[in-house]
Amino acid sequence: MNIKSLLLGSAAALVAVSGAHAADAVVAAEPEPLEYVRICDAYGAGYFFIPGTETCLKIGGKVRTEGEWYDAYNPDDVRGTLWHTRAELNINTATDTEYGPLKTNTILRWDWQEGGSTSTNLLWAYISLGGFSVGKQDSWFNQFTGYAGDVINDDVVYDGPYELNQITYNYDAGNGFTAVISLEDSDSGIGATGANGENSEDHYAPDVVAGAGYKAGAWSFKVVGGYDSIVEEGAIKARVDADFGAFSAFLMGGWNTDGDKLNKYAGTNTPNGCPVDRSDLCGWGDWALWGGVGVPFNDKLKWNLQLAYTDSKIFAATTNLKWNPVKNLLIEPEVSYTNWDSINEDQWAGILRFERTF
């Protein structure tokens, strides 16, 4: 066999083998197009479109852990160190409609306390559209004026109710004028009672909150009233805020329509701070005052002070430092003092908080 014959034979063999396997060739499938997450900046930072929809989603939350010494709300609580840890998840959605953004806001909390005590709480869950909102959130008796000072123990002297179901309308004129009206759950289920033990069975009327405010430059003024339909009494709060850059300050006053009674809007957060037969002395009496100042030393460190006093002679003072060593990390030591004159008791309390938000 010569070289020429060998080469021709080899070529023929290769052609035969190739033909035999041609039917088994693998054809790669066309890759499906990827749908990338799109940023949705119409509603602020952090929103993105849910793939395949026109709904924007924002996810955030916080992790907090803190040590607590004694209790500014309870003169009988003289515990040593109590450690408390919380995780919180915030889920917000928004969709553009012909009536404006259709939004939801959901806040879930998980708490664990030394000794194995755990709890889960649906803190807020509400729907809003065109200025209206319906669902669970804090009372606008608190939200509209703003919570008291920039301190942890800001409501030792009660400033209003928090989590409850409601139907609310908020109005913003765009020129500094704002207003709110809210119908709130009166908690009149079977076995429920009013703030002073009033029987609320077969009670169907909601509680009512209404307020108005104006902001111009560094100054703002707001007034809000709440009516407790079970107790048939209520309260009014007025607040002035000023922000001068180098420091900010506020002064807030509250009036109870009947100082001899507690009601939902002039109640108490210190039920052990009064004689057993005088629950009204745990509340405001006829009136209450709050005031505070905040001084930012720089963009990472701020000092706050809040003072509060009531006609029933409850005095509360709290001061803290808020330190942000890096963005979204807070370290906050706080000291509080409370005096309950009606039972001749006082209490010092402290908190050291660490909080990461995202």
BALOBA-1460 file (C-alpha; in Angstrom, 3 decimals):
// residues 358
<rec num="1" residu="m" x="0.000" y="0.000" z="0.000"/>
<rec num="2" residu="n" x="1.494" y="3.324" z="-1.002"/>
<rec num="3" residu="i" x="1.128" y="6.669" z="0.761"/>
<rec num="4" residu="k" x="-1.533" y="7.887" z="-1.668"/>
<rec num="5" residu="s" x="-3.807" y="4.897" z="-1.040"/>
<rec num="6" residu="l" x="-3.396" y="5.313" z="2.756"/>
<rec num="7" residu="l" x="-4.429" y="8.985" z="2.682"/>
<rec num="8" residu="l" x="-7.482" y="8.276" z="0.500"/>
<rec num="9" residu="g" x="-8.601" y="5.492" z="2.818"/>
<rec num="10" residu="s" x="-8.270" y="7.657" z="5.909"/>
<rec num="11" residu="a" x="-10.254" y="10.457" z="4.335"/>
<rec num="12" residu="a" x="-13.080" y="8.092" z="3.409"/>
<rec num="13" residu="a" x="-13.215" y="6.714" z="6.948"/>
<rec num="14" residu="l" x="-13.512" y="10.223" z="8.434"/>
<rec num="15" residu="v" x="-16.340" y="11.119" z="6.076"/>
<rec num="16" residu="a" x="-18.214" y="7.956" z="7.059"/>
<rec num="17" residu="v" x="-17.838" y="8.607" z="10.775"/>
<rec num="18" residu="s" x="-18.971" y="12.218" z="10.402"/>
<rec num="19" residu="g" x="-22.039" y="11.145" z="8.486"/>
<rec num="20" residu="a" x="-22.948" y="8.547" z="11.081"/>
<rec num="21" residu="h" x="-23.029" y="11.160" z="13.892"/>
<rec num="22" residu="a" x="-24.574" y="14.050" z="11.984"/>
<rec num="23" residu="a" x="-28.091" y="13.099" z="13.073"/>
<rec num="24" residu="d" x="-27.072" y="13.281" z="16.752"/>
<rec num="25" residu="a" x="-25.766" y="16.873" z="16.687"/>
<rec num="26" residu="v" x="-26.901" y="19.020" z="19.718"/>
<rec num="27" residu="v" x="-28.460" y="22.380" z="18.897"/>
<rec num="28" residu="a" x="-28.153" y="24.945" z="21.744"/>
<rec num="29" residu="a" x="-31.454" y="26.519" z="22.791"/>
<rec num="30" residu="e" x="-31.918" y="30.256" z="22.352"/>
<rec num="31" residu="p" x="-31.417" y="31.949" z="25.761"/>
<rec num="32" residu="e" x="-34.539" y="33.558" z="27.139"/>
<rec num="33" residu="p" x="-34.266" y="37.335" z="27.558"/>
<rec num="34" residu="l" x="-33.562" y="38.436" z="31.132"/>
<rec num="35" residu="e" x="-35.848" y="40.977" z="32.812"/>
<rec num="36" residu="y" x="-33.626" y="43.171" z="34.930"/>
<rec num="37" residu="v" x="-34.932" y="44.937" z="38.039"/>
<rec num="38" residu="r" x="-35.787" y="48.535" z="37.189"/>
<rec num="39" residu="i" x="-35.287" y="51.394" z="39.624"/>
<rec num="40" residu="c" x="-38.473" y="53.266" z="40.569"/>
<rec num="41" residu="d" x="-37.417" y="56.720" z="41.777"/>
<rec num="42" residu="a" x="-40.832" y="58.403" z="41.563"/>
<rec num="43" residu="y" x="-41.571" y="57.580" z="45.227"/>
<rec num="44" residu="g" x="-38.131" y="58.158" z="46.716"/>
<rec num="45" residu="a" x="-34.915" y="56.233" z="47.207"/>
<rec num="46" residu="g" x="-34.987" y="52.461" z="47.574"/>
<rec num="47" residu="y" x="-38.019" y="51.652" z="45.411"/>
<rec num="48" residu="f" x="-37.819" y="49.233" z="42.457"/>
<rec num="49" residu="f" x="-40.416" y="47.774" z="40.093"/>
<rec num="50" residu="i" x="-41.650" y="44.283" z="40.896"/>
<rec num="51" residu="p" x="-40.706" y="42.393" z="37.676"/>
<rec num="52" residu="g" x="-43.631" y="42.080" z="35.288"/>
<rec num="53" residu="t" x="-45.719" y="44.754" z="37.063"/>
<rec num="54" residu="e" x="-46.047" y="48.517" z="37.388"/>
<rec num="55" residu="t" x="-45.963" y="48.275" z="41.189"/>
<rec num="56" residu="c" x="-42.954" y="49.666" z="43.024"/>
<rec num="57" residu="l" x="-41.599" y="47.948" z="46.135"/>
<rec num="58" residu="k" x="-39.320" y="49.106" z="48.931"/>
<rec num="59" residu="i" x="-37.962" y="46.857" z="51.675"/>
<rec num="60" residu="g" x="-36.220" y="48.144" z="54.795"/>
<rec num="61" residu="g" x="-36.094" y="47.686" z="58.524"/>
<rec num="62" residu="k" x="-33.863" y="47.667" z="61.568"/>
<rec num="63" residu="v" x="-32.145" y="45.471" z="64.123"/>
<rec num="64" residu="r" x="-31.925" y="46.872" z="67.641"/>
<rec num="65" residu="t" x="-30.450" y="45.620" z="70.891"/>
<rec num="66" residu="e" x="-30.367" y="47.528" z="74.165"/>
<rec num="67" residu="g" x="-29.662" y="47.203" z="77.847"/>
<rec num="68" residu="e" x="-32.146" y="48.769" z="80.279"/>
<rec num="69" residu="w" x="-31.642" y="49.654" z="83.948"/>
<rec num="70" residu="y" x="-34.750" y="50.337" z="86.052"/>
<rec num="71" residu="d" x="-37.927" y="51.700" z="84.402"/>
<rec num="72" residu="a" x="-38.845" y="55.374" z="83.948"/>
<rec num="73" residu="y" x="-42.539" y="54.408" z="83.605"/>
<rec num="74" residu="n" x="-42.906" y="52.328" z="86.763"/>
<rec num="75" residu="p" x="-41.710" y="53.268" z="90.270"/>
<rec num="76" residu="d" x="-42.178" y="49.654" z="91.391"/>
<rec num="77" residu="d" x="-39.776" y="48.269" z="88.772"/>
<rec num="78" residu="v" x="-36.329" y="48.356" z="90.377"/>
<rec num="79" residu="r" x="-34.791" y="45.594" z="88.284"/>
<rec num="80" residu="g" x="-31.125" y="45.472" z="87.394"/>
<rec num="81" residu="t" x="-30.000" y="45.020" z="83.814"/>
<rec num="82" residu="l" x="-32.659" y="43.822" z="81.356"/>
<rec num="83" residu="w" x="-31.556" y="43.128" z="77.781"/>
<rec num="84" residu="h" x="-34.011" y="43.546" z="74.924"/>
<rec num="85" residu="t" x="-33.566" y="42.817" z="71.186"/>
<rec num="86" residu="r" x="-35.846" y="43.726" z="68.285"/>
<rec num="87" residu="a" x="-35.980" y="43.022" z="64.554"/>
<rec num="88" residu="e" x="-38.259" y="45.094" z="62.342"/>
<rec num="89" residu="l" x="-39.225" y="44.655" z="58.673"/>
<rec num="90" residu="n" x="-40.810" y="47.481" z="56.653"/>
<rec num="91" residu="i" x="-42.509" y="46.710" z="53.327"/>
<rec num="92" residu="n" x="-43.852" y="49.599" z="51.215"/>
<rec num="93" residu="t" x="-45.570" y="49.448" z="47.827"/>
<rec num="94" residu="a" x="-46.727" y="52.165" z="45.425"/>
<rec num="95" residu="t" x="-48.557" y="52.147" z="42.074"/>
<rec num="96" residu="d" x="-49.447" y="55.195" z="39.998"/>
<rec num="97" residu="t" x="-53.200" y="55.675" z="39.343"/>
<rec num="98" residu="e" x="-55.458" y="58.411" z="37.980"/>
<rec num="99" residu="y" x="-56.188" y="59.397" z="41.602"/>
<rec num="100" residu="g" x="-52.546" y="59.548" z="42.633"/>
<rec num="101" residu="p" x="-50.250" y="56.890" z="44.138"/>
<rec num="102" residu="l" x="-51.934" y="53.795" z="45.572"/>
<rec num="103" residu="k" x="-49.700" y="52.824" z="48.497"/>
<rec num="104" residu="t" x="-49.430" y="50.280" z="51.274"/>
<rec num="105" residu="n" x="-47.237" y="50.391" z="54.343"/>
<rec num="106" residu="t" x="-46.565" y="47.295" z="56.479"/>
<rec num="107" residu="i" x="-44.325" y="47.115" z="59.557"/>
<rec num="108" residu="l" x="-43.650" y="43.810" z="61.328"/>
<rec num="109" residu="r" x="-41.821" y="43.539" z="64.650"/>
<rec num="110" residu="w" x="-40.233" y="40.638" z="66.485"/>
<rec num="111" residu="d" x="-39.084" y="41.200" z="70.086"/>
<rec num="112" residu="w" x="-37.041" y="39.013" z="72.407"/>
<rec num="113" residu="q" x="-36.345" y="39.841" z="76.018"/>
<rec num="114" residu="e" x="-34.035" y="38.356" z="78.593"/>
<rec num="115" residu="g" x="-35.692" y="35.370" z="80.215"/>
<rec num="116" residu="g" x="-37.068" y="34.025" z="76.949"/>
<rec num="117" residu="s" x="-40.036" y="36.388" z="76.520"/>
<rec num="118" residu="t" x="-40.835" y="36.735" z="72.800"/>
<rec num="119" residu="s" x="-43.521" y="38.571" z="70.837"/>
<rec num="120" residu="t" x="-44.547" y="39.277" z="67.243"/>
<rec num="121" residu="n" x="-46.510" y="42.376" z="66.343"/>
<rec num="122" residu="l" x="-48.117" y="43.666" z="63.161"/>
<rec num="123" residu="l" x="-47.258" y="47.251" z="64.049"/>
<rec num="124" residu="w" x="-48.668" y="49.067" z="61.005"/>
<rec num="125" residu="a" x="-50.628" y="47.824" z="57.973"/>
<rec num="126" residu="y" x="-52.611" y="50.354" z="55.959"/>
<rec num="127" residu="i" x="-53.651" y="51.370" z="52.429"/>
<rec num="128" residu="s" x="-53.569" y="54.973" z="51.187"/>
<rec num="129" residu="l" x="-54.886" y="56.740" z="48.072"/>
<rec num="130" residu="g" x="-55.602" y="60.376" z="47.289"/>
<rec num="131" residu="g" x="-55.038" y="61.595" z="50.849"/>
<rec num="132" residu="f" x="-57.187" y="58.849" z="52.397"/>
<rec num="133" residu="s" x="-55.740" y="55.984" z="54.428"/>
<rec num="134" residu="v" x="-57.393" y="52.980" z="56.052"/>
<rec num="135" residu="g" x="-55.909" y="50.334" z="58.325"/>
<rec num="136" residu="k" x="-53.691" y="50.156" z="61.370"/>
<rec num="137" residu="q" x="-51.222" y="52.888" z="62.311"/>
<rec num="138" residu="d" x="-50.553" y="55.257" z="65.220"/>
<rec num="139" residu="s" x="-53.279" y="57.724" z="66.136"/>
<rec num="140" residu="w" x="-53.043" y="61.063" z="64.338"/>
<rec num="141" residu="f" x="-53.402" y="62.683" z="67.742"/>
<rec num="142" residu="n" x="-49.716" y="61.723" z="67.957"/>
<rec num="143" residu="q" x="-48.642" y="61.620" z="64.320"/>
<rec num="144" residu="f" x="-49.995" y="65.030" z="63.337"/>
<rec num="145" residu="t" x="-48.215" y="67.081" z="66.007"/>
<rec num="146" residu="g" x="-45.199" y="64.778" z="65.945"/>
<rec num="147" residu="y" x="-44.127" y="62.562" z="68.802"/>
<rec num="148" residu="a" x="-42.646" y="64.366" z="71.792"/>
<rec num="149" residu="g" x="-38.841" y="64.780" z="71.952"/>
<rec num="150" residu="d" x="-36.008" y="62.999" z="70.154"/>
<rec num="151" residu="v" x="-35.514" y="60.652" z="73.111"/>
<rec num="152" residu="i" x="-36.425" y="57.008" z="73.778"/>
<rec num="153" residu="n" x="-38.559" y="57.646" z="76.891"/>
<rec num="154" residu="d" x="-40.473" y="60.497" z="75.257"/>
<rec num="155" residu="d" x="-43.953" y="59.475" z="76.485"/>
<rec num="156" residu="v" x="-43.463" y="58.869" z="80.218"/>
<rec num="157" residu="v" x="-46.014" y="61.672" z="80.422"/>
<rec num="158" residu="y" x="-48.686" y="60.258" z="78.099"/>
<rec num="159" residu="d" x="-49.003" y="62.144" z="74.793"/>
<rec num="160" residu="g" x="-51.670" y="60.063" z="73.052"/>
<rec num="161" residu="p" x="-52.576" y="56.588" z="71.733"/>
<rec num="162" residu="y" x="-50.491" y="54.588" z="69.284"/>
<rec num="163" residu="e" x="-51.476" y="51.495" z="67.271"/>
<rec num="164" residu="l" x="-55.152" y="51.363" z="66.253"/>
<rec num="165" residu="n" x="-57.418" y="50.873" z="63.224"/>
<rec num="166" residu="q" x="-58.651" y="54.047" z="61.557"/>
<rec num="167" residu="i" x="-59.955" y="55.837" z="58.474"/>
<rec num="168" residu="t" x="-58.060" y="59.083" z="57.914"/>
<rec num="169" residu="y" x="-57.927" y="61.968" z="55.456"/>
<rec num="170" residu="n" x="-54.807" y="64.145" z="55.278"/>
<rec num="171" residu="y" x="-54.816" y="67.469" z="53.416"/>
<rec num="172" residu="d" x="-51.685" y="69.310" z="52.305"/>
<rec num="173" residu="a" x="-52.255" y="72.657" z="50.585"/>
<rec num="174" residu="g" x="-48.644" y="72.835" z="49.402"/>
<rec num="175" residu="n" x="-48.138" y="76.281" z="50.966"/>
<rec num="176" residu="g" x="-47.344" y="75.174" z="54.528"/>
<rec num="177" residu="f" x="-50.944" y="74.537" z="55.610"/>
<rec num="178" residu="t" x="-51.911" y="70.951" z="56.535"/>
<rec num="179" residu="a" x="-54.978" y="69.375" z="58.118"/>
<rec num="180" residu="v" x="-56.205" y="65.947" z="59.195"/>
<rec num="181" residu="i" x="-59.437" y="64.260" z="60.234"/>
<rec num="182" residu="s" x="-59.564" y="60.664" z="61.468"/>
<rec num="183" residu="l" x="-62.208" y="58.198" z="62.650"/>
<rec num="184" residu="e" x="-60.523" y="55.772" z="65.049"/>
<rec num="185" residu="d" x="-61.494" y="52.395" z="66.471"/>
<rec num="186" residu="s" x="-63.078" y="52.899" z="69.890"/>
<rec num="187" residu="d" x="-62.182" y="49.336" z="70.980"/>
<rec num="188" residu="s" x="-65.752" y="48.562" z="72.027"/>
<rec num="189" residu="g" x="-65.726" y="44.796" z="71.698"/>
<rec num="190" residu="i" x="-67.300" y="42.369" z="74.150"/>
<rec num="191" residu="g" x="-65.768" y="42.850" z="77.576"/>
<rec num="192" residu="a" x="-63.955" y="46.062" z="76.595"/>
<rec num="193" residu="t" x="-64.162" y="49.053" z="78.899"/>
<rec num="194" residu="g" x="-63.361" y="52.753" z="78.770"/>
<rec num="195" residu="a" x="-60.388" y="54.392" z="80.434"/>
<rec num="196" residu="n" x="-62.207" y="54.653" z="83.782"/>
<rec num="197" residu="g" x="-64.049" y="51.334" z="83.601"/>
<rec num="198" residu="e" x="-66.993" y="52.548" z="81.513"/>
<rec num="199" residu="n" x="-69.006" y="49.719" z="79.955"/>
<rec num="200" residu="s" x="-68.569" y="49.864" z="76.171"/>
<rec num="201" residu="e" x="-70.791" y="46.949" z="75.122"/>
<rec num="202" residu="d" x="-73.212" y="47.833" z="72.296"/>
<rec num="203" residu="h" x="-71.152" y="50.965" z="71.628"/>
<rec num="204" residu="y" x="-70.739" y="51.716" z="67.919"/>
<rec num="205" residu="a" x="-69.508" y="55.314" z="67.643"/>
<rec num="206" residu="p" x="-65.859" y="55.802" z="66.586"/>
<rec num="207" residu="d" x="-63.439" y="58.142" z="68.273"/>
<rec num="208" residu="v" x="-62.588" y="61.298" z="66.329"/>
<rec num="209" residu="v" x="-59.330" y="63.212" z="65.775"/>
<rec num="210" residu="a" x="-59.018" y="66.514" z="63.872"/>
<rec num="211" residu="g" x="-56.111" y="68.904" z="63.487"/>
<rec num="212" residu="a" x="-54.628" y="71.786" z="61.508"/>
<rec num="213" residu="g" x="-51.145" y="73.218" z="61.189"/>
<rec num="214" residu="y" x="-48.963" y="75.746" z="59.400"/>
<rec num="215" residu="k" x="-45.221" y="75.835" z="58.681"/>
<rec num="216" residu="a" x="-43.279" y="78.905" z="57.568"/>
<rec num="217" residu="g" x="-39.502" y="78.914" z="57.437"/>
<rec num="218" residu="a" x="-37.961" y="77.760" z="60.691"/>
<rec num="219" residu="w" x="-41.275" y="77.825" z="62.568"/>
<rec num="220" residu="s" x="-44.280" y="75.509" z="62.625"/>
<rec num="221" residu="f" x="-47.480" y="75.444" z="64.658"/>
<rec num="222" residu="k" x="-49.979" y="72.589" z="64.971"/>
<rec num="223" residu="v" x="-53.093" y="71.947" z="67.018"/>
<rec num="224" residu="v" x="-55.020" y="68.663" z="67.255"/>
<rec num="225" residu="g" x="-58.020" y="67.426" z="69.240"/>
<rec num="226" residu="g" x="-59.282" y="63.941" z="70.073"/>
<rec num="227" residu="y" x="-62.712" y="62.837" z="71.332"/>
<rec num="228" residu="d" x="-63.147" y="59.556" z="73.249"/>
<rec num="229" residu="s" x="-66.703" y="58.423" z="72.433"/>
<rec num="230" residu="i" x="-66.840" y="55.896" z="75.298"/>
<rec num="231" residu="v" x="-65.705" y="58.259" z="78.073"/>
<rec num="232" residu="e" x="-67.434" y="61.177" z="76.271"/>
<rec num="233" residu="e" x="-64.449" y="63.403" z="76.981"/>
<rec num="234" residu="g" x="-61.325" y="64.321" z="75.058"/>
<rec num="235" residu="a" x="-58.179" y="66.392" z="74.868"/>
<rec num="236" residu="i" x="-56.471" y="69.095" z="72.802"/>
<rec num="237" residu="k" x="-52.754" y="69.475" z="72.104"/>
<rec num="238" residu="a" x="-50.944" y="72.478" z="70.601"/>
<rec num="239" residu="r" x="-47.307" y="72.507" z="69.567"/>
<rec num="240" residu="v" x="-44.724" y="75.025" z="68.367"/>
<rec num="241" residu="d" x="-41.456" y="73.900" z="66.724"/>
<rec num="242" residu="a" x="-38.448" y="75.985" z="65.721"/>
<rec num="243" residu="d" x="-35.301" y="74.885" z="63.884"/>
<rec num="244" residu="f" x="-32.430" y="77.378" z="63.902"/>
<rec num="245" residu="g" x="-29.801" y="75.061" z="62.463"/>
<rec num="246" residu="a" x="-27.457" y="75.250" z="65.449"/>
<rec num="247" residu="f" x="-30.286" y="73.850" z="67.599"/>
<rec num="248" residu="s" x="-33.973" y="72.945" z="67.404"/>
<rec num="249" residu="a" x="-36.625" y="73.281" z="70.113"/>
<rec num="250" residu="f" x="-40.300" y="72.515" z="70.724"/>
<rec num="251" residu="l" x="-42.999" y="73.353" z="73.261"/>
<rec num="252" residu="m" x="-46.245" y="71.377" z="73.471"/>
<rec num="253" residu="g" x="-49.220" y="71.750" z="75.775"/>
<rec num="254" residu="g" x="-52.254" y="69.531" z="76.355"/>
<rec num="255" residu="w" x="-55.658" y="70.201" z="77.930"/>
<rec num="256" residu="n" x="-57.983" y="67.483" z="79.284"/>
<rec num="257" residu="t" x="-61.707" y="68.303" z="79.035"/>
<rec num="258" residu="d" x="-62.268" y="66.612" z="82.411"/>
<rec num="259" residu="g" x="-59.205" y="66.507" z="84.649"/>
<rec num="260" residu="d" x="-60.887" y="64.093" z="87.080"/>
<rec num="261" residu="k" x="-61.013" y="61.371" z="84.421"/>
<rec num="262" residu="l" x="-58.658" y="59.547" z="82.098"/>
<rec num="263" residu="n" x="-59.605" y="59.295" z="78.441"/>
<rec num="264" residu="k" x="-57.994" y="57.844" z="75.332"/>
<rec num="265" residu="y" x="-56.303" y="61.150" z="74.457"/>
<rec num="266" residu="a" x="-55.392" y="62.252" z="77.983"/>
<rec num="267" residu="g" x="-54.515" y="58.909" z="79.540"/>
<rec num="268" residu="t" x="-51.517" y="57.420" z="81.300"/>
<rec num="269" residu="n" x="-48.404" y="55.366" z="80.634"/>
<rec num="270" residu="t" x="-47.553" y="55.101" z="84.350"/>
<rec num="271" residu="p" x="-50.480" y="53.229" z="85.972"/>
<rec num="272" residu="n" x="-48.367" y="52.468" z="89.076"/>
<rec num="273" residu="g" x="-47.656" y="56.167" z="89.604"/>
<rec num="274" residu="c" x="-50.779" y="57.037" z="91.594"/>
<rec num="275" residu="p" x="-52.813" y="55.942" z="94.642"/>
<rec num="276" residu="v" x="-54.926" y="52.831" z="93.971"/>
<rec num="277" residu="d" x="-58.191" y="54.788" z="94.288"/>
<rec num="278" residu="r" x="-57.093" y="57.817" z="92.218"/>
<rec num="279" residu="s" x="-56.312" y="56.640" z="88.689"/>
<rec num="280" residu="d" x="-56.787" y="60.213" z="87.439"/>
<rec num="281" residu="l" x="-53.535" y="61.166" z="89.207"/>
<rec num="282" residu="c" x="-51.660" y="58.844" z="86.853"/>
<rec num="283" residu="g" x="-52.784" y="61.035" z="83.944"/>
<rec num="284" residu="w" x="-52.563" y="64.731" z="83.138"/>
<rec num="285" residu="g" x="-55.127" y="66.123" z="85.542"/>
<rec num="286" residu="d" x="-56.355" y="69.242" z="83.721"/>
<rec num="287" residu="w" x="-53.222" y="69.847" z="81.649"/>
<rec num="288" residu="a" x="-49.761" y="68.670" z="80.634"/>
<rec num="289" residu="l" x="-46.639" y="70.334" z="79.204"/>
<rec num="290" residu="w" x="-43.697" y="68.996" z="77.193"/>
<rec num="291" residu="g" x="-40.622" y="70.845" z="75.996"/>
<rec num="292" residu="g" x="-37.303" y="69.904" z="74.508"/>
<rec num="293" residu="v" x="-34.159" y="70.970" z="72.716"/>
<rec num="294" residu="g" x="-31.815" y="69.198" z="70.303"/>
<rec num="295" residu="v" x="-28.242" y="70.311" z="69.563"/>
<rec num="296" residu="p" x="-26.363" y="68.678" z="66.660"/>
<rec num="297" residu="f" x="-22.627" y="69.029" z="67.324"/>
<rec num="298" residu="n" x="-21.835" y="67.647" z="63.870"/>
<rec num="299" residu="d" x="-23.386" y="65.230" z="61.358"/>
<rec num="300" residu="k" x="-22.590" y="62.265" z="63.633"/>
<rec num="301" residu="l" x="-23.349" y="63.467" z="67.165"/>
<rec num="302" residu="k" x="-26.470" y="65.094" z="68.651"/>
<rec num="303" residu="w" x="-27.538" y="65.923" z="72.223"/>
<rec num="304" residu="n" x="-31.234" y="65.957" z="73.227"/>
<rec num="305" residu="l" x="-33.125" y="67.015" z="76.342"/>
<rec num="306" residu="q" x="-36.841" y="66.676" z="77.099"/>
<rec num="307" residu="l" x="-38.837" y="67.846" z="80.136"/>
<rec num="308" residu="a" x="-42.509" y="67.183" z="80.897"/>
<rec num="309" residu="y" x="-44.853" y="68.128" z="83.736"/>
<rec num="310" residu="t" x="-48.564" y="67.614" z="84.494"/>
<rec num="311" residu="d" x="-51.290" y="69.202" z="86.579"/>
<rec num="312" residu="s" x="-51.300" y="65.897" z="88.529"/>
<rec num="313" residu="k" x="-47.666" y="66.657" z="89.500"/>
<rec num="314" residu="i" x="-45.810" y="64.064" z="87.450"/>
<rec num="315" residu="f" x="-42.385" y="65.319" z="86.374"/>
<rec num="316" residu="a" x="-40.294" y="63.540" z="83.745"/>
<rec num="317" residu="a" x="-36.852" y="64.465" z="82.404"/>
<rec num="318" residu="t" x="-34.763" y="62.612" z="79.824"/>
<rec num="319" residu="t" x="-31.463" y="63.357" z="78.119"/>
<rec num="320" residu="n" x="-29.421" y="61.386" z="75.606"/>
<rec num="321" residu="l" x="-26.614" y="61.419" z="73.083"/>
<rec num="322" residu="k" x="-27.228" y="60.050" z="69.568"/>
<rec num="323" residu="w" x="-23.985" y="58.981" z="67.921"/>
<rec num="324" residu="n" x="-23.770" y="57.653" z="64.362"/>
<rec num="325" residu="p" x="-20.170" y="56.396" z="63.991"/>
<rec num="326" residu="v" x="-21.011" y="55.216" z="60.452"/>
<rec num="327" residu="k" x="-24.078" y="55.653" z="58.256"/>
<rec num="328" residu="n" x="-27.191" y="53.755" z="59.482"/>
<rec num="329" residu="l" x="-25.603" y="52.707" z="62.792"/>
<rec num="330" residu="l" x="-26.820" y="54.407" z="65.991"/>
<rec num="331" residu="i" x="-25.324" y="54.180" z="69.475"/>
<rec num="332" residu="e" x="-27.548" y="55.939" z="72.015"/>
<rec num="333" residu="p" x="-27.020" y="56.203" z="75.785"/>
<rec num="334" residu="e" x="-29.960" y="57.752" z="77.661"/>
<rec num="335" residu="v" x="-30.764" y="58.692" z="81.271"/>
<rec num="336" residu="s" x="-34.278" y="59.457" z="82.608"/>
<rec num="337" residu="y" x="-35.696" y="60.736" z="85.893"/>
<rec num="338" residu="t" x="-39.382" y="60.578" z="86.905"/>
<rec num="339" residu="n" x="-41.102" y="61.908" z="90.039"/>
<rec num="340" residu="w" x="-44.678" y="60.986" z="91.040"/>
<rec num="341" residu="d" x="-45.677" y="63.498" z="93.720"/>
<rec num="342" residu="s" x="-49.023" y="61.836" z="94.568"/>
<rec num="343" residu="i" x="-47.253" y="58.733" z="95.914"/>
<rec num="344" residu="n" x="-43.996" y="60.452" z="96.894"/>
<rec num="345" residu="e" x="-41.937" y="58.167" z="94.611"/>
<rec num="346" residu="d" x="-39.221" y="58.815" z="92.074"/>
<rec num="347" residu="q" x="-37.095" y="56.733" z="89.714"/>
<rec num="348" residu="w" x="-33.842" y="56.973" z="87.779"/>
<rec num="349" residu="a" x="-33.524" y="54.815" z="84.681"/>
<rec num="350" residu="g" x="-30.986" y="54.245" z="81.925"/>
<rec num="351" residu="i" x="-30.809" y="52.727" z="78.433"/>
<rec num="352" residu="l" x="-27.887" y="51.893" z="76.147"/>
<rec num="353" residu="r" x="-29.151" y="51.247" z="72.607"/>
<rec num="354" residu="f" x="-27.455" y="49.908" z="69.472"/>
<rec num="355" residu="e" x="-29.469" y="50.117" z="66.256"/>
<rec num="356" residu="r" x="-28.748" y="49.281" z="62.605"/>
<rec num="357" residu="t" x="-31.246" y="50.491" z="60.000"/>
<rec num="358" residu="f" x="-31.381" y="49.423" z="56.366"/>
